[in-house]
C-alpha cells in the first residue's frame, strides 16, 4: 500500500521470500530475521519549497480553463450520491466477494452493467483465481492451570486465507507462545513439535494512532504471512497468529497466508487480541491444551474477470489513465472499506465525466481488479494482456486504504512529478487534500505498471482507524462516512482528468 514495508506485507511473492528466511532461521535455530522496521513515512514538499513555487510561478501543465474544469469536477464529486449508492449495492446487496465465489461473479456482472449504462466501452478480461472456502472454525481451551472441573473456555479465531484443514474432528495439542521470530529461534529443539504455536506479536496501536496505520500493519502482518511455514518447520501441528490489526472486541482479522513451496503445510488461524493475551497468560502458569477445528477447502482455480471500462479520449484514445480499486474482498464482512470504497470512487470518476460531458484528450480507463486479496491474479493477468502497452499507460491510480478523509496524493515515479502536480494539489487544497507525497509504491494492483515506469498514484488517506475494521466482520457499509467517500471521489476524479487532459503527459 503506502509504504515499502506495507507493499512487502501485502505481496504474497514477497511474503514467500520472507517466509523462507524465517523458516530457515527457525529450523537452524539461528537468530531470526526480525520484522523489518517500518520505513519512514514519505515526506511532503517542505514549506519553503511550496512558498518558492507559489512566488516563482512557473509554467503549468494546465490552462486556467482546465483548472476550472477540475474545480467543477471537485465540487460535483462532493455533492453526488453515485459512489455511495454503488458502494451500498456492492456491500449490502451483493455482499462478501471472495475470489472464486458466486458473489464475486455477481459483482463483476453488476459493475460491468453499470459502466455500460454510462456509455463506456466495457471489456471483461479473464483471470484464473484461487477458490478457497472457509468452512467451520472453532477452538476451545480444554486444559489449563486453575481450571474448574468439567469446563472449557471458548477461543475466538478465524482461518487464514489459503489455510489447510485440521482433521474433521479437530486436533488437541498443547499451546506454545512466542512474541516474535527471536523467541521462536530461542526455543529448545523440539519444543514446538506436535504443538499449537501462537505468534503473539502485538499490532502497534500507538503508531497507528499517529497516522501510520500502514507501518503498524506491516510490523504485524509478516507473522500472518510467514508464521505458518515457520511453525511447520519446527514441527508445530498448527499455528495461530495474533490478529494483524487494531480492532479488539474479540473480532479476528483474516488475510492471506503463504506457504513455502515444497514445505509442510499446517492449519493456520488468526486469534483475537484478547484471546492471544489469555493464552499467553495461561501458558505462563503451566501447560495449556487447545482443541482446534478448521475445515477450509482449496478448490480448483476458478475463471473470473477484471472489469475494464474505457471513457475514450478525444485526441489520443490509445493513451490511457487508469482509475481503479479491487472488486474482491474477504468473506467475514462485506468489503466496504477493503475495497468496495476504492471501486466506488473509481466508478464515480467515470460517472462524473459522463454527467458533466467531459471528454479529456486521453482515455480514462476504469479497472475493478479481481483477486487482490488472494495473490493479485487479476493484476498479473492484466500485465500479461498488456505487456507491450506500458508506454501508452500515462498514469495509474489505485485507491485501497478505505474511505477516511484524504489529505492529498501519493505519487511514485520521476522526482519531478511532485512539482508537475502542484496545480492539481492547489485545486484539492480546498477540501484539505492538497499535499503531494513521494512514495516508492502506490498500490498492489498497479505495482506492475509502476515497475514498468508508469507514473502511479493513490489518495493519501487517514489510516488511524482503517486497521480496526480491515479483514474483519466489521468491514461493512456503515463504516463509511459519506462526506469522506465523496472527498476521495473528488481526489480520484480531479487527478484522473488532470492526467488525461494535460497538454504533455506526466513526466516519467
Secondary structure by P-SEA (a helix, b strand, c coil): cccaaaaaaacaaaaaaaaaaaaaaaaaccccccccccccccccccaaaaaaaaaacccccccaaaaaaaaaaaaaaaccaaaaaaaaaacccccccccccaaaaaaaaaaaaaaaaaccbbbbbbbbbbbbbbccccccccccccccccbbbbbbbbbccccccccccbbbbbbbbbccaaaaaaccccccccbbbbbcccccaaaaaacaaaaaaaacccccccaaaaaaaacccbbbbcccccccccbbbbbbbbccccccccbbbbbcaaaaaaaaaaaaacbbbbbbbbbbbbccbbbbbbbbbbccccccccbbbbbbcccccccccccccccaaaaaaaaaaaaaaaaacccccccbbbbbcccccccaaaaaaaaaaaccccccccbbbbbccccccccbbbbcccccccccaaaaaaaaccccccbbbbbccccccaaaaaaaccbbbbbbcccccccccccccccccccccaaaaaaaaaaaaaaaaaaacccccccc
